[in-house]
Amino acid sequence: ASAHYHLFRVLKRRGLRVRGFTYFDDACARTSEPDEVRVTMPHAVVRAIRRLNAAFFRTIAPGKAAYQTADVVIRALGAMRLNRALAAFAPDVMVFPDHGSPGITLNARANCRRIMIAHHNPGRFVGLPHVPPHSPLDARLALAFEARALNRVDTVICPSRYMERVFREDHRFEVPVEAIPNLLDTEFLDEIRPEDPRPAMGLGPQAPLVYIPSGGNAYKGAGFVPEIVQRLAARAD
């Protein structure tokens, strides 16, 4: 989502007619920004879908994480609510993510070029080390929905060669697949005021400070954090 927001800001700064749409916005349902359309799913509906999904997979795949099929259902419903606003905007190009396969229910005019960003891929979580075991059936169902969305896509863009490889392993897609790194709005990032966390932690200004991106996320390297800290401590000794 953050990468899409950076792309939105960069294209807008270039003077293009751009509008951002959210279909699973947890923060708010309305915004005063003229170039943003925000939609949130009712919390009660999200909870009900996730509970039904959990009960189903708990019966057929106990002890394995299974949430990606529920992601598809929730995001498909949210994306469907954007179609009226999309029709009014009438874009020439529509860029959307693969996570949750919103492309299944997103509609655009016939000559609109549809570009999917393949940054998630449910299949890559099965057998992934340092994370809870994932249900292969859940991944296969989510990939099946994604394959349906691909029937309406003109181009796929992957943010890395790794994501391009896993996409090609899981899908047969005959039209172009490109690997293009995520755009960063450096001007926006430069506006963020730097903050030193050491005083709040009771550490002195000379204490080593290590930045680990998404270090608290189990899917992005949390399992490696203890080893990284141990190696740094060994070097410091």
Disulfide bonds with the S-S distance in Angstrom:
none
